[in-house]
Amino acid sequence: MEPTWKQGNRITLIPDSERFIPELLGAIDKAEESVWFEQYLIESGRVTRRFFDAMERAAQRGVAVHVVLDSFGAVSLGQRDRERLSSAGVALRHYNPFMMRRLRRNLNRNHRKLLLVDRRVAYTGGYCLTDDYLGDWFDVVVRAEGPVVEDWIRLFADLWESSRTRGDKGAIDRERPAASASVREWEMPARLVHNEGPSDMSIRHSLHQRMGTARQRLWMYTPYFLPSRQLRKLIGDIARRGVDVRLLVAGKGHDHPSVRYAGQRHFGELLDAGIHIYEYQPRFTHAKFCLVDDWVTVGSCNFDHWSLHWNLEANVEVEHPGFAAELTELFESHMGDSKPVRLAEWSQRSSAQRYRERFAALISTWLAGLR
């Protein structure tokens, strides 16, 4: 599916779980026809229970509920929870179950996050269904309304019918309902961009192309920053030609410390190019977005090899000064709660820190070399 810009959308930013969890649950409770849900990381617990409660209520009132989970990301979802969905009439499928005979294929995971209600409203972002979102983790969700939702419908339906998913069958309606008159008042151009693993890396190509057009700024916000040599050179060259390049990453409390160390391995090179780096301090941040002037991409995709090469990912791109201003405000607010990484201080870091970086980078490089 070729990414296509569509006019007449409304894209709404919903930051932090204390806001987006009630919004997502409320949307499921208001569903009249269908609930389609796609998730990577899901664990049995209080957050998941609330979502399953809402799905069960929806199914009981006749709403068609379809759920696709990644088979690896759902390893901590208990059998009792899975059976509960099935007993409630929820159709459940799993993406890419492990196969010992094809180990390399197991690297391809479905990292997308999607809630699609009545085929009219789509929600995406970086969020997972774990109890970490009861205050410990920060994330963002966006709500999409308008013609761009058609692409989310096709994306989910294609995955549901794919031979890479296993589980319940069942018909799925690909048609988007007729738009209401209010849609004509919306003005945001938007498009869905998605990766399908090594065979289709549209997010990566779009990101690199758009970064190259930066005039005033290139701001990246991500928990996992493991840039390829190509990406490091690209953003370094952009900074050297005078563009304001900033990188905001997760700091202390990282859920994968080795990934943090592997990314830090490149800090000296980036700082030397004039890139400003900030490590967010209050809590772990799992949000992912990028601003290039007034262009924004936000969704499930991280700035690492797994997201940009191996995984199924999906982002929404928006080019609108109002929406860009909202993410600018969020970025600057979190920048104020971050520790700036300065070249002089970074050059004096301990030998132990350097060893951790080298070791983590070796593992990361080996994994990135798998094809």
Residue frames as qw, qx, qy, qz and C-alpha x, y, z in Angstrom:
[[0.000, 0.889, 0.458, 0.000, 0.00, 0.00, 0.00],
 [0.449, 0.359, -0.002, 0.819, 1.72, 3.17, -1.23],
 [0.208, -0.537, -0.451, 0.682, 1.64, 6.00, 1.37],
 [0.133, 0.565, 0.466, 0.668, -0.72, 8.70, 0.11],
 [0.026, -0.104, -0.345, 0.932, -1.41, 12.14, 1.58],
 [0.123, -0.601, -0.743, -0.269, -5.08, 12.72, 2.29],
 [0.046, -0.304, 0.109, -0.945, -6.77, 16.02, 3.07],
 [0.562, -0.418, -0.221, -0.678, -9.57, 16.77, 5.52],
 [0.693, -0.197, -0.659, 0.214, -8.39, 14.97, 8.65],
 [0.384, -0.798, 0.199, -0.419, -8.37, 15.77, 12.33],
 [0.738, 0.089, -0.560, 0.366, -5.38, 14.45, 14.30],
 [0.460, -0.796, 0.061, -0.388, -5.51, 14.94, 18.08],
 [0.404, 0.379, -0.704, 0.445, -2.59, 14.52, 20.48],
 [0.753, -0.576, -0.114, -0.296, -3.37, 12.70, 23.75],
 [0.369, 0.516, -0.658, 0.407, -0.28, 12.71, 26.00],
 [0.126, -0.320, 0.763, -0.547, 0.24, 10.53, 29.07],
 [0.271, -0.172, -0.942, -0.100, -1.59, 7.41, 30.18],
 [0.055, 0.380, 0.653, -0.652, -3.79, 9.21, 32.71],
 [0.404, 0.459, -0.029, -0.791, -5.46, 10.80, 29.68],
 [0.448, 0.301, -0.647, -0.539, -5.21, 8.25, 26.89],
 [0.057, -0.063, -0.990, 0.117, -6.22, 5.12, 28.84],
 [0.308, 0.453, 0.597, -0.586, -9.64, 6.59, 29.78],
 [0.415, 0.520, -0.249, -0.704, -10.03, 7.85, 26.20],
 [0.282, 0.231, -0.875, -0.317, -9.30, 4.44, 24.68],
 [0.047, 0.216, 0.932, -0.287, -11.58, 2.63, 27.12],
 [0.342, 0.501, 0.336, -0.721, -14.33, 5.18, 26.51],
 [0.392, 0.414, -0.510, -0.644, -14.04, 4.69, 22.76],
 [0.182, 0.012, -0.978, -0.102, -14.48, 0.92, 23.15],
 [0.130, 0.371, 0.770, -0.502, -17.49, 1.46, 25.39],
 [0.378, 0.553, 0.094, -0.736, -19.08, 3.75, 22.78],
 [0.031, 0.212, -0.820, -0.531, -18.48, 1.36, 19.87],
 [0.686, 0.240, 0.233, -0.646, -21.64, 0.43, 17.98],
 [0.857, 0.417, -0.172, -0.249, -20.39, -1.86, 15.20],
 [0.899, 0.217, -0.249, 0.287, -16.75, -2.89, 15.48],
 [0.384, -0.849, 0.360, 0.051, -13.60, -2.75, 17.61],
 [0.871, 0.363, -0.208, 0.258, -10.30, -3.71, 15.98],
 [0.448, -0.843, 0.298, -0.009, -7.29, -3.88, 18.26],
 [0.837, 0.381, -0.251, 0.303, -3.63, -4.54, 17.45],
 [0.402, -0.858, 0.292, -0.132, -0.83, -4.60, 20.04],
 [0.570, 0.473, -0.632, 0.227, 2.74, -5.74, 20.53],
 [0.241, 0.161, -0.774, 0.563, 3.47, -5.80, 24.28],
 [0.638, -0.431, -0.142, -0.622, 0.62, -7.02, 26.47],
 [0.251, 0.151, -0.860, 0.418, 0.86, -8.53, 29.96],
 [0.484, -0.580, -0.645, -0.114, -1.75, -9.85, 32.35],
 [0.288, -0.138, -0.414, 0.853, -2.49, -7.20, 34.95],
 [0.107, 0.606, 0.515, -0.597, -4.74, -4.32, 35.91],
 [0.202, 0.493, -0.274, -0.801, -4.40, -2.32, 32.70],
 [0.188, 0.061, -0.868, -0.456, -5.06, -5.31, 30.47],
 [0.015, 0.396, 0.882, -0.255, -7.99, -6.35, 32.66],
 [0.208, 0.584, 0.257, -0.741, -9.63, -2.95, 32.11],
 [0.284, 0.384, -0.535, -0.698, -9.27, -3.26, 28.34],
 [0.161, -0.075, -0.966, -0.189, -10.56, -6.82, 28.32],
 [0.135, 0.468, 0.691, -0.534, -13.52, -5.74, 30.47],
 [0.308, 0.554, -0.041, -0.772, -14.38, -3.11, 27.86],
 [0.267, 0.249, -0.776, -0.514, -13.97, -5.56, 24.97],
 [0.025, -0.226, -0.966, 0.124, -16.17, -8.09, 26.75],
 [0.240, 0.549, 0.459, -0.656, -18.88, -5.47, 27.27],
 [0.313, 0.474, -0.377, -0.732, -18.65, -4.52, 23.60],
 [0.192, 0.077, -0.931, -0.302, -18.98, -8.13, 22.45],
 [0.081, 0.348, 0.861, -0.361, -21.97, -8.66, 24.75],
 [0.329, 0.625, 0.282, -0.650, -23.88, -5.81, 23.11],
 [0.754, 0.529, 0.388, 0.008, -23.22, -7.21, 19.63],
 [0.168, 0.889, -0.361, -0.224, -20.10, -5.30, 18.59],
 [0.942, 0.264, -0.104, 0.181, -17.69, -7.33, 16.42],
 [0.343, -0.853, 0.388, 0.064, -14.37, -7.34, 18.29],
 [0.900, 0.343, -0.138, 0.230, -11.21, -8.47, 16.48],
 [0.416, -0.838, 0.344, 0.084, -7.81, -8.57, 18.23],
 [0.836, 0.411, -0.252, 0.261, -4.35, -9.26, 16.76],
 [0.525, -0.797, 0.293, 0.056, -1.45, -9.74, 19.19],
 [0.429, 0.639, -0.637, 0.041, 2.20, -10.40, 18.47],
 [0.916, -0.192, -0.351, -0.032, 3.02, -13.93, 19.63],
 [0.608, 0.109, -0.436, 0.654, 6.30, -12.83, 21.27],
 [0.062, -0.378, 0.195, -0.903, 5.01, -9.58, 22.75],
 [0.699, -0.367, -0.089, -0.607, 2.10, -11.48, 24.31],
 [0.598, 0.103, -0.770, 0.195, 4.17, -14.16, 26.09],
 [0.087, 0.007, -0.670, 0.737, 3.25, -12.64, 29.48],
 [0.586, -0.103, -0.070, -0.801, -0.47, -12.73, 28.76],
 [0.360, -0.142, 0.873, -0.298, -1.90, -15.58, 30.81],
 [0.090, -0.151, -0.910, -0.375, -3.92, -18.40, 29.33],
 [0.020, 0.570, 0.734, -0.369, -6.89, -17.46, 31.50],
 [0.135, 0.608, 0.018, -0.782, -6.99, -13.99, 29.91],
 [0.133, 0.207, -0.722, -0.646, -6.82, -15.46, 26.41],
 [0.080, -0.321, -0.940, -0.078, -9.64, -17.87, 27.18],
 [0.078, 0.583, 0.494, -0.640, -11.68, -15.03, 28.63],
 [0.211, 0.439, -0.303, -0.819, -11.59, -13.18, 25.31],
 [0.198, 0.016, -0.878, -0.435, -12.58, -16.28, 23.38],
 [0.048, -0.421, -0.871, 0.250, -15.42, -17.04, 25.79],
 [0.127, 0.590, 0.278, -0.747, -16.72, -13.49, 25.36],
 [0.621, 0.652, 0.433, 0.033, -16.90, -13.91, 21.58],
 [0.028, 0.880, -0.318, -0.352, -13.80, -11.85, 20.78],
 [0.899, 0.411, -0.013, 0.149, -11.96, -13.07, 17.66],
 [0.405, -0.805, 0.393, 0.185, -8.26, -13.42, 18.51],
 [0.871, 0.434, -0.086, 0.213, -5.28, -14.00, 16.23],
 [0.575, -0.681, 0.266, 0.367, -1.51, -14.07, 16.89],
 [0.504, 0.821, -0.255, -0.086, 1.16, -12.76, 14.55],
 [0.515, 0.600, -0.594, 0.147, 4.17, -14.87, 13.56],
 [0.861, -0.467, 0.162, -0.121, 4.20, -17.72, 16.11],
 [0.220, -0.688, 0.676, 0.146, 7.70, -19.03, 16.82],
 [0.948, 0.296, -0.070, -0.094, 9.04, -21.67, 14.43],
 [0.645, -0.565, 0.440, 0.265, 12.24, -23.51, 15.36],
 [0.745, 0.243, 0.470, 0.406, 12.87, -24.42, 11.72],
 [0.348, 0.693, 0.212, 0.594, 12.92, -20.75, 10.64],
 [0.504, -0.526, -0.349, 0.590, 14.74, -18.93, 13.43],
 [0.243, -0.044, 0.135, 0.960, 15.56, -15.79, 11.46],
 [0.206, -0.511, -0.555, -0.624, 11.93, -15.28, 10.55],
 [0.476, -0.629, -0.571, 0.231, 11.21, -15.02, 14.29],
 [0.335, -0.202, -0.113, 0.913, 12.99, -11.64, 14.33],
 [0.135, -0.300, -0.400, -0.855, 10.08, -10.14, 12.41],
 [0.086, -0.415, -0.760, 0.492, 7.63, -8.87, 15.06],
 [0.043, -0.710, -0.481, -0.513, 4.42, -6.87, 14.87],
 [0.339, -0.194, -0.400, 0.829, 5.27, -3.76, 16.90],
 [0.139, -0.402, -0.316, -0.848, 2.23, -1.76, 15.75],
 [0.006, 0.339, 0.714, -0.613, -0.36, -0.38, 18.18],
 [0.222, -0.169, -0.442, -0.853, -3.86, 0.32, 16.91],
 [0.218, 0.417, 0.773, -0.425, -7.38, 0.75, 18.18],
 [0.144, -0.064, -0.507, -0.847, -9.95, 1.24, 15.41],
 [0.236, 0.342, 0.729, -0.544, -13.54, 1.91, 16.48],
 [0.515, 0.642, 0.466, -0.324, -16.50, 1.55, 14.10],
 [0.623, 0.277, 0.423, 0.597, -14.03, 2.00, 11.23],
 [0.094, 0.928, 0.231, 0.276, -14.33, 5.76, 11.83],
 [0.239, -0.904, 0.308, -0.178, -11.74, 6.62, 14.50],
 [0.873, 0.164, -0.341, 0.308, -8.20, 5.27, 14.78],
 [0.433, -0.861, 0.262, -0.054, -5.83, 5.54, 17.74],
 [0.874, 0.243, -0.237, 0.348, -2.11, 4.86, 17.52],
 [0.203, -0.891, 0.333, -0.233, 1.08, 5.68, 19.39],
 [0.344, 0.477, -0.777, 0.226, 3.71, 3.95, 21.45],
 [0.578, -0.380, 0.432, -0.579, 1.53, 2.61, 24.26],
 [0.385, 0.081, -0.919, -0.037, 1.45, -1.00, 25.47],
 [0.718, -0.490, -0.199, -0.452, -0.91, -2.89, 27.76],
 [0.636, -0.010, -0.611, 0.471, 1.21, -3.26, 30.89],
 [0.456, -0.798, -0.372, 0.132, 0.90, -2.00, 34.44],
 [0.510, -0.107, 0.008, 0.853, 3.94, 0.23, 33.81],
 [0.016, 0.452, 0.341, 0.824, 1.37, 2.71, 32.51],
 [0.458, -0.750, -0.476, -0.021, -0.15, 3.16, 35.96],
 [0.260, -0.962, 0.032, 0.071, 2.16, 6.12, 36.47],
 [0.683, -0.449, 0.363, 0.447, 5.68, 4.80, 35.82],
 [0.480, 0.103, 0.556, 0.671, 5.90, 5.28, 32.04],
 [0.261, 0.632, 0.051, -0.728, 5.18, 8.27, 29.82],
 [0.376, 0.178, 0.769, 0.486, 3.80, 7.82, 26.31],
 [0.314, 0.359, -0.028, -0.878, 1.64, 9.54, 23.71],
 [0.403, 0.393, 0.818, 0.115, -1.36, 8.49, 21.65],
 [0.171, 0.213, -0.234, -0.933, -2.91, 10.26, 18.67],
 [0.495, 0.465, 0.681, -0.273, -6.52, 10.04, 17.55],
 [0.044, -0.153, 0.576, 0.802, -7.10, 10.13, 13.79],
 [0.453, 0.567, 0.604, -0.328, -10.41, 10.99, 12.12],
 [0.363, 0.718, -0.201, -0.559, -11.13, 11.56, 8.45],
 [0.817, 0.479, -0.239, -0.214, -10.09, 9.96, 5.15],
 [0.185, 0.591, -0.771, 0.152, -6.73, 8.73, 6.53],
 [0.633, -0.195, 0.633, -0.401, -8.67, 6.16, 8.59],
 [0.877, 0.377, -0.089, -0.284, -9.34, 4.26, 5.34],
 [0.506, 0.565, -0.637, 0.139, -5.67, 3.28, 5.26],
 [0.272, -0.357, 0.764, -0.464, -5.78, 2.02, 8.85],
 [0.838, 0.119, 0.276, -0.455, -8.79, -0.12, 7.91],
 [0.812, 0.481, -0.318, -0.088, -6.91, -1.71, 5.01],
 [0.191, 0.582, -0.728, 0.308, -3.77, -2.19, 7.09],
 [0.499, -0.228, 0.689, -0.473, -5.58, -4.07, 9.85],
 [0.874, 0.263, 0.155, -0.379, -7.71, -6.11, 7.44],
 [0.640, 0.570, -0.515, -0.006, -4.64, -7.17, 5.46],
 [0.005, -0.453, 0.809, -0.375, -2.95, -8.35, 8.64],
 [0.684, -0.057, 0.500, -0.528, -6.06, -10.16, 9.87],
 [0.895, 0.368, 0.055, -0.246, -6.26, -12.11, 6.62],
 [0.265, 0.721, -0.640, -0.024, -2.51, -12.68, 6.36],
 [0.905, 0.019, -0.424, 0.017, -1.01, -16.17, 6.45],
 [0.366, 0.360, -0.579, 0.633, 1.40, -14.86, 9.10],
 [0.417, -0.298, 0.417, -0.751, -1.40, -14.70, 11.69],
 [0.373, -0.099, -0.921, -0.051, -2.90, -17.74, 13.40],
 [0.139, 0.152, 0.674, -0.709, -6.10, -18.17, 15.36],
 [0.404, 0.540, 0.628, -0.388, -9.77, -17.35, 14.93],
 [0.216, 0.280, 0.599, 0.719, -11.19, -16.82, 11.49],
 [0.069, 0.715, 0.556, -0.417, -14.15, -14.59, 10.77],
 [0.373, 0.698, 0.373, 0.485, -15.34, -12.05, 8.25],
 [0.320, -0.526, -0.139, 0.776, -14.05, -8.51, 8.44],
 [0.350, 0.852, 0.386, 0.056, -15.56, -5.47, 6.72],
 [0.573, -0.044, 0.138, 0.806, -13.00, -3.38, 4.85],
 [0.117, 0.669, 0.383, 0.626, -15.34, -0.55, 3.86],
 [0.161, -0.115, -0.391, 0.899, -15.19, 2.75, 5.72],
 [0.102, 0.705, 0.674, -0.196, -18.64, 4.11, 6.66],
 [0.245, 0.751, 0.291, 0.539, -19.85, 7.24, 4.91],
 [0.350, 0.007, -0.321, 0.880, -18.27, 10.37, 6.35],
 [0.075, -0.778, -0.545, 0.303, -20.34, 12.83, 8.33],
 [0.285, 0.886, 0.185, 0.316, -20.75, 16.40, 7.16],
 [0.404, -0.896, 0.140, 0.119, -18.43, 17.69, 9.89],
 [0.807, -0.114, 0.313, 0.487, -15.45, 16.02, 8.24],
 [0.473, 0.696, 0.231, 0.489, -15.41, 18.77, 5.61],
 [0.211, -0.962, 0.054, -0.165, -14.45, 21.24, 8.34],
 [0.766, -0.495, 0.265, 0.314, -11.24, 19.40, 9.18],
 [0.377, 0.900, -0.197, -0.095, -8.10, 20.67, 7.53],
 [0.425, -0.649, 0.612, 0.155, -5.10, 18.52, 8.44],
 [0.733, 0.461, -0.468, -0.177, -3.26, 16.70, 5.65],
 [0.563, -0.473, 0.659, -0.162, -2.11, 13.30, 6.91],
 [0.758, 0.313, -0.516, -0.248, -0.98, 9.93, 5.71],
 [0.877, -0.368, 0.301, -0.073, -0.33, 6.49, 7.14],
 [0.450, 0.638, -0.625, 0.004, 3.19, 5.15, 6.62],
 [0.870, -0.351, 0.290, -0.190, 4.07, 1.61, 7.63],
 [0.086, 0.546, -0.826, -0.109, 6.90, -0.90, 7.59],
 [0.946, 0.006, -0.073, -0.316, 6.37, -4.55, 6.71],
 [0.835, -0.335, 0.352, 0.258, 9.83, -5.74, 7.73],
 [0.407, -0.381, 0.512, 0.653, 12.77, -6.03, 5.30],
 [0.377, 0.413, 0.713, 0.422, 10.42, -6.21, 2.31],
 [0.029, 0.784, 0.347, 0.514, 8.97, -2.72, 2.86],
 [0.481, -0.365, -0.350, 0.716, 10.72, -0.04, 4.93],
 [0.128, 0.749, 0.382, 0.526, 8.51, 2.92, 4.00],
 [0.418, -0.893, -0.139, 0.087, 8.86, 4.66, 7.38],
 [0.655, -0.400, 0.232, 0.598, 12.63, 4.58, 7.13],
 [0.434, 0.328, 0.437, 0.716, 12.63, 5.91, 3.57],
 [0.074, -0.858, -0.365, -0.354, 10.12, 8.66, 4.39],
 [0.547, -0.792, -0.065, 0.263, 11.99, 9.66, 7.54],
 [0.610, -0.231, 0.291, 0.700, 15.35, 9.95, 5.81],
 [0.299, 0.524, 0.459, 0.652, 13.86, 11.84, 2.86],
 [0.202, -0.902, -0.303, -0.233, 12.07, 14.33, 5.08],
 [0.617, -0.646, 0.015, 0.449, 15.04, 14.86, 7.37],
 [0.570, 0.058, 0.334, 0.749, 17.06, 15.87, 4.33],
 [0.100, 0.693, 0.394, 0.595, 14.65, 18.76, 3.68],
 [0.447, -0.721, -0.392, 0.356, 14.99, 20.28, 7.18],
 [0.293, 0.710, 0.035, 0.639, 15.50, 24.04, 7.17],
 [0.273, -0.733, 0.236, -0.577, 14.95, 25.25, 10.73],
 [0.473, -0.449, 0.651, -0.388, 14.82, 22.17, 12.94],
 [0.722, 0.050, -0.672, -0.161, 15.04, 18.41, 13.27],
 [0.391, -0.427, 0.581, -0.572, 13.87, 17.24, 16.71],
 [0.648, 0.013, -0.745, -0.159, 13.79, 13.53, 17.55],
 [0.522, -0.400, 0.477, -0.583, 12.10, 12.05, 20.62],
 [0.830, 0.099, -0.513, -0.194, 12.60, 8.34, 21.24],
 [0.754, -0.576, 0.284, -0.137, 13.25, 5.88, 24.07],
 [0.839, -0.118, 0.435, 0.305, 15.53, 3.69, 21.95],
 [0.354, 0.883, -0.216, -0.218, 18.11, 5.47, 19.79],
 [0.689, -0.251, 0.583, 0.350, 20.32, 3.02, 17.92],
 [0.483, 0.772, -0.079, -0.406, 21.00, 4.87, 14.66],
 [0.884, 0.266, 0.225, 0.311, 22.55, 3.23, 11.65],
 [0.492, -0.268, 0.219, 0.799, 25.75, 4.70, 10.22],
 [0.170, 0.463, 0.529, 0.691, 23.64, 6.17, 7.41],
 [0.275, -0.848, -0.420, -0.169, 21.30, 7.91, 9.86],
 [0.553, -0.634, -0.061, 0.537, 24.19, 9.22, 11.99],
 [0.407, -0.011, 0.352, 0.843, 25.83, 10.73, 8.94],
 [0.017, 0.640, 0.556, 0.531, 22.55, 12.21, 7.74],
 [0.354, -0.880, -0.317, -0.013, 21.66, 14.00, 10.97],
 [0.584, -0.475, 0.075, 0.655, 25.28, 15.04, 11.52],
 [0.328, 0.216, 0.424, 0.816, 25.41, 16.67, 8.08],
 [0.138, -0.777, -0.492, -0.368, 22.08, 18.39, 8.78],
 [0.499, -0.789, -0.184, 0.307, 23.41, 19.84, 12.04],
 [0.553, -0.265, 0.224, 0.758, 26.62, 21.01, 10.38],
 [0.193, 0.411, 0.446, 0.771, 24.67, 23.06, 7.84],
 [0.053, -0.174, 0.223, -0.958, 23.09, 25.06, 10.66],
 [0.601, -0.401, -0.475, -0.502, 19.79, 23.26, 11.33],
 [0.402, -0.458, 0.534, -0.586, 18.74, 23.02, 14.99],
 [0.718, 0.019, -0.681, -0.144, 19.07, 19.26, 15.64],
 [0.398, -0.441, 0.562, -0.576, 17.93, 17.94, 19.02],
 [0.613, -0.028, -0.783, -0.103, 17.65, 14.42, 20.38],
 [0.490, -0.415, 0.423, -0.639, 15.59, 13.64, 23.49],
 [0.625, 0.071, -0.774, -0.076, 15.97, 10.10, 24.80],
 [0.784, -0.559, -0.217, -0.163, 15.01, 8.10, 27.86],
 [0.078, 0.693, -0.583, 0.417, 17.39, 8.51, 30.79],
 [0.089, -0.227, 0.877, -0.413, 17.46, 6.75, 34.13],
 [0.605, 0.162, 0.578, -0.523, 14.92, 4.01, 34.73],
 [0.465, 0.394, -0.571, -0.550, 15.36, 2.66, 31.20],
 [0.905, -0.045, 0.255, -0.338, 13.55, -0.64, 30.63],
 [0.937, 0.244, 0.028, 0.248, 16.44, -1.93, 28.47],
 [0.357, -0.844, 0.239, 0.322, 19.72, -0.54, 29.90],
 [0.631, -0.128, 0.560, 0.521, 21.84, -2.34, 27.30],
 [0.401, 0.691, 0.469, 0.376, 19.96, -0.53, 24.52],
 [0.135, -0.988, -0.036, 0.060, 20.62, 2.77, 26.26],
 [0.542, -0.593, 0.419, 0.423, 24.35, 1.99, 26.50],
 [0.608, 0.226, 0.579, 0.493, 24.53, 0.97, 22.85],
 [0.231, 0.878, 0.330, 0.260, 22.95, 4.26, 21.83],
 [0.335, -0.915, 0.113, 0.196, 25.26, 6.25, 24.11],
 [0.747, -0.115, 0.392, 0.525, 28.19, 4.78, 22.20],
 [0.432, 0.522, 0.403, 0.616, 27.43, 7.34, 19.46],
 [0.178, -0.919, -0.298, 0.186, 26.89, 10.40, 21.67],
 [0.434, -0.557, 0.234, 0.668, 30.41, 11.76, 21.20],
 [0.328, 0.167, 0.630, 0.684, 30.12, 11.66, 17.41],
 [0.007, 0.755, 0.594, 0.276, 26.71, 13.34, 17.50],
 [0.321, -0.860, -0.169, 0.359, 27.71, 16.02, 20.00],
 [0.450, -0.345, 0.366, 0.738, 30.81, 16.80, 17.96],
 [0.226, 0.394, 0.637, 0.623, 28.55, 17.43, 14.94],
 [0.116, -0.129, 0.075, -0.982, 26.59, 20.03, 16.93],
 [0.532, -0.403, -0.632, -0.393, 23.58, 17.91, 17.88],
 [0.301, -0.417, 0.457, -0.726, 21.97, 18.72, 21.23],
 [0.567, -0.132, -0.810, -0.064, 21.21, 15.63, 23.33],
 [0.417, -0.400, 0.358, -0.734, 18.92, 15.43, 26.38],
 [0.369, -0.093, -0.922, 0.069, 18.15, 12.49, 28.68],
 [0.515, -0.525, -0.199, -0.647, 14.70, 12.67, 30.24],
 [0.147, 0.304, -0.768, 0.544, 14.89, 12.23, 34.03],
 [0.544, -0.249, 0.326, -0.732, 11.52, 12.08, 35.86],
 [0.778, 0.026, 0.584, -0.230, 10.50, 8.61, 34.61],
 [0.408, -0.032, 0.773, 0.485, 10.89, 6.29, 31.68],
 [0.469, 0.552, 0.011, -0.690, 9.49, 7.72, 28.46],
 [0.551, 0.110, 0.801, 0.208, 8.28, 5.37, 25.74],
 [0.452, 0.790, 0.226, -0.348, 6.99, 8.02, 23.29],
 [0.540, -0.061, 0.538, 0.644, 8.31, 8.22, 19.72],
 [0.401, 0.854, 0.329, -0.043, 7.96, 11.15, 17.35],
 [0.528, -0.097, 0.247, 0.806, 10.00, 13.39, 15.09],
 [0.195, 0.900, 0.238, -0.309, 9.57, 17.02, 14.05],
 [0.503, 0.043, 0.370, 0.780, 11.06, 18.38, 10.84],
 [0.091, -0.150, -0.149, -0.973, 10.00, 22.03, 10.64],
 [0.571, -0.025, 0.260, -0.778, 6.16, 21.67, 10.71],
 [0.751, 0.111, -0.578, -0.300, 6.14, 18.04, 9.58],
 [0.498, -0.418, 0.632, -0.422, 5.51, 15.37, 12.23],
 [0.688, 0.050, -0.693, -0.207, 5.71, 11.59, 12.31],
 [0.383, -0.352, 0.628, -0.579, 4.35, 9.81, 15.38],
 [0.875, 0.001, -0.298, -0.382, 3.40, 6.22, 16.11],
 [0.941, -0.326, 0.096, -0.007, 5.01, 2.92, 17.04],
 [0.819, 0.428, -0.142, 0.356, 8.36, 3.24, 15.26],
 [0.568, -0.733, 0.130, 0.350, 11.60, 3.72, 17.22],
 [0.358, 0.851, -0.376, -0.073, 14.87, 5.04, 15.82],
 [0.468, -0.470, 0.747, 0.046, 16.58, 1.65, 15.89],
 [0.153, 0.271, -0.842, -0.440, 17.32, -1.27, 13.59],
 [0.175, 0.254, 0.937, -0.165, 14.48, -3.40, 14.90],
 [0.334, 0.663, 0.428, -0.516, 11.82, -0.82, 14.09],
 [0.292, 0.718, -0.267, -0.573, 13.32, 0.52, 10.89],
 [0.237, 0.404, -0.816, -0.338, 14.28, -2.85, 9.42],
 [0.078, -0.005, -0.996, 0.043, 12.69, -5.92, 11.03],
 [0.177, 0.337, 0.752, -0.538, 9.35, -4.98, 12.57],
 [0.001, 0.654, 0.616, 0.439, 5.86, -4.26, 11.37],
 [0.191, -0.362, -0.321, 0.854, 5.39, -0.60, 12.35],
 [0.126, 0.712, 0.555, 0.412, 2.89, 2.16, 11.62],
 [0.216, -0.350, -0.210, 0.887, 3.15, 5.94, 11.97],
 [0.260, 0.849, 0.455, 0.065, 0.88, 8.78, 11.02],
 [0.414, -0.016, 0.109, 0.904, 2.54, 11.73, 9.30],
 [0.036, 0.884, 0.454, -0.106, 1.00, 15.18, 9.63],
 [0.399, 0.127, 0.084, 0.904, 2.07, 18.49, 8.12],
 [0.218, -0.811, -0.413, -0.353, 0.22, 21.19, 10.00],
 [0.200, 0.501, -0.385, 0.748, 1.60, 24.10, 12.10],
 [0.597, -0.515, 0.125, -0.602, -1.03, 23.69, 14.82],
 [0.975, -0.185, -0.115, -0.030, -0.31, 20.01, 15.41],
 [0.687, 0.335, -0.327, 0.556, 3.44, 20.62, 15.18],
 [0.105, -0.627, 0.281, -0.719, 3.08, 23.34, 17.82],
 [0.823, -0.455, 0.035, -0.339, 1.49, 20.86, 20.26],
 [0.953, -0.031, -0.126, 0.272, 4.40, 18.46, 19.94],
 [0.387, 0.567, -0.262, 0.678, 6.86, 21.35, 20.10],
 [0.433, -0.652, 0.208, -0.586, 5.37, 22.36, 23.45],
 [0.953, -0.292, 0.013, -0.079, 5.61, 18.77, 24.72],
 [0.813, 0.288, -0.199, 0.465, 9.20, 18.42, 23.52],
 [0.161, 0.625, -0.280, 0.711, 10.29, 21.69, 25.14],
 [0.663, -0.587, 0.129, -0.446, 8.51, 20.81, 28.39],
 [0.979, -0.174, 0.003, 0.107, 10.32, 17.48, 28.60],
 [0.615, 0.502, -0.229, 0.564, 13.58, 19.09, 27.57],
 [0.194, -0.716, 0.269, -0.614, 13.27, 21.23, 30.69],
 [0.815, -0.435, 0.279, -0.264, 13.03, 18.03, 32.77],
 [0.946, 0.249, -0.085, 0.190, 16.03, 16.45, 31.07],
 [0.563, -0.642, 0.293, 0.430, 19.74, 16.32, 31.71],
 [0.545, 0.799, -0.216, -0.136, 21.68, 17.86, 28.83],
 [0.896, -0.115, 0.206, 0.375, 24.62, 15.80, 27.62],
 [0.118, 0.955, -0.223, -0.159, 27.60, 18.09, 27.08],
 [0.812, 0.475, -0.300, 0.158, 30.63, 17.13, 25.01],
 [0.120, 0.658, -0.587, 0.456, 33.23, 18.23, 27.57],
 [0.606, -0.349, 0.547, -0.459, 31.62, 16.20, 30.35],
 [0.957, 0.186, 0.065, -0.213, 30.88, 13.24, 28.11],
 [0.615, 0.601, -0.473, 0.189, 34.52, 13.03, 27.08],
 [0.038, -0.511, 0.698, -0.500, 35.42, 12.52, 30.76],
 [0.866, -0.234, -0.029, -0.442, 33.01, 9.63, 31.43],
 [0.588, -0.516, 0.617, -0.087, 34.32, 6.64, 33.34],
 [0.128, 0.355, -0.882, -0.282, 36.09, 3.60, 31.93],
 [0.292, 0.198, 0.903, -0.245, 33.26, 1.41, 33.24],
 [0.489, 0.625, 0.270, -0.545, 30.73, 3.45, 31.26],
 [0.333, 0.613, -0.543, -0.468, 32.84, 3.16, 28.11],
 [0.074, -0.159, 0.983, 0.059, 33.11, -0.61, 28.56],
 [0.422, 0.406, 0.712, -0.386, 29.33, -0.94, 28.91],
 [0.464, 0.687, -0.058, -0.557, 28.85, 1.08, 25.74],
 [0.202, 0.505, -0.764, -0.348, 31.36, -0.97, 23.74],
 [0.193, 0.015, 0.977, -0.087, 29.95, -4.30, 24.86],
 [0.453, 0.537, 0.552, -0.450, 26.33, -3.28, 24.22],
 [0.396, 0.692, -0.259, -0.545, 27.28, -1.82, 20.83],
 [0.013, 0.331, -0.909, -0.254, 28.99, -5.07, 19.80],
 [0.306, 0.286, 0.889, -0.187, 25.83, -7.05, 20.52],
 [0.411, 0.691, 0.264, -0.533, 23.69, -4.45, 18.74],
 [0.243, 0.621, -0.543, -0.511, 25.96, -4.48, 15.68],
 [0.112, -0.103, 0.980, 0.132, 25.84, -8.27, 15.51],
 [0.358, 0.482, 0.737, -0.312, 22.04, -8.29, 15.70],
 [0.354, 0.734, -0.012, -0.580, 21.79, -5.53, 13.09],
 [0.089, 0.489, -0.745, -0.445, 23.89, -7.65, 10.74],
 [0.413, 0.172, 0.892, -0.073, 21.38, -10.49, 10.70],
 [0.382, 0.263, -0.353, -0.813, 19.46, -10.74, 7.44]]
